[in-house]
Amino acid sequence: MSKLRRMDERVEDILGRMRDEDGYDYRYDHFKQSDAIPPPFIVYRRVAKSNFSADGVVYTHESGVDIEIYASTPDEMMDMMLKLEALLDADGLYYRRTADTVYLDSEDFYESLYEL
């Protein structure tokens, strides 16, 4: 649990820097309907991953964080991705972008997902 909390705190710090330096607002899990804002914005959440176990004993509990970034244009998305990746790299957090940036037609904006 402490590893997950530490990861949450590190992600919070990074997203706070992105908000303060570039104006990218963020929330845990989702924005409430009453708080909905236009892109760019970021959503993050804790996720469960597979534990490492053998012979019926759990040796490590694996947890992680997903970060979803949303932007109005491909250029804006690229700027957000470069900023996020630079901050994750500087903090020494392992991540992977899990899908190509996709256009969400029903929402009229772009999305990219990172797993930590």
N, C-alpha and C positions, 0 to 999 in steps of 0.2 A: 504494500500500500504506500509506503514512503517513497518508493521509486516513482509510482504514478503521480503522487502529489508533487514531487519535485519536477516531473515532466510538465504537469499542469502549470506550475509556477513559472517555469522557464518559457513555456508557450505564451502565458499571460504577459510576461515581460516583453517578449518579442512583438506580440500584437499591440501592446500598449505603445511601444516605440513607433510602430507603423501608423497608429492613430495620431500620436503626437507630432510625428515628422511629416506625414503625408495625408492625414485626414481620413484614413481608412477605418471606419467604425467597425466594431466587432461585438459579438455576443456569444455566450455559451449556448450551444444547441440550435437556437433559433431566435429570430426577432418576433416579438408579439405582434399581432395584427395591428394594434394601436401604435406600435413603434416602428412599423415598416418604413424603410427608407429606400431611395433609389441606389443602384450601384454607384460607386464601388463599395463593397463591404465584405466582411469575413465572418464565418461561423466556424466554431471548433467544438469538439465533443470528445469525451473519453470513450474508448472502445476496448472490448475484451479481445484478447488474442489467445492462442493455444498455450497452455502451460507445458513445460518440459517435465516429463515424468517417465519413470521406469519401475517395473516391478510393483506397481500400485502405489508408488510414492511420488508426490509432486515435489520436484526439486526447485523449480523457479516458477513464479507466477508472472505471466506476461500480460502487460497492459500497454495501451498506447493512446495516441491522440490523433484524430483526423482533423484536418484543416481544409475548409472549403472556401475558395475565394471567388468572388463574383464581380464582374466588370461589364460596362456598357459596350466597350469596343475591344477589338483584338489588341490594339496598341496599349490601351489601359491595362488589359490583362497581362500583357508582357511586362509592363512596368511593375505591376504588383508581384508577379512571379519572380522577377529578378531581385526585387527588394526582399521578399520573403526568403528566397533561397540564400541570399547573402547573409541575412541575419541568422538563419538556421545554421549555416556553415560556420559563422563566426562564433556561435554558441556551442559548436561541436555536437549538434543534434543530428542523428542519422534520420534521413527521410527518403521517401521516394514519391514521385508524382505518379499516381496510379492510373491515370487516363489522359488522353489528349484533351485539350480544352474543347468543350462542347458548347454549342449555342442552344440555349433553351428557348425554343420558339414560343412556348406558352407564356414565358416570363419576359421575353425580349431582352435577355442578357446572356453573358458567357459564364461558364463555370469551369474551375479546375480543382482537383482534389489531391491533397498530400496526406500520406500516412507516415506517422512517426512511431 
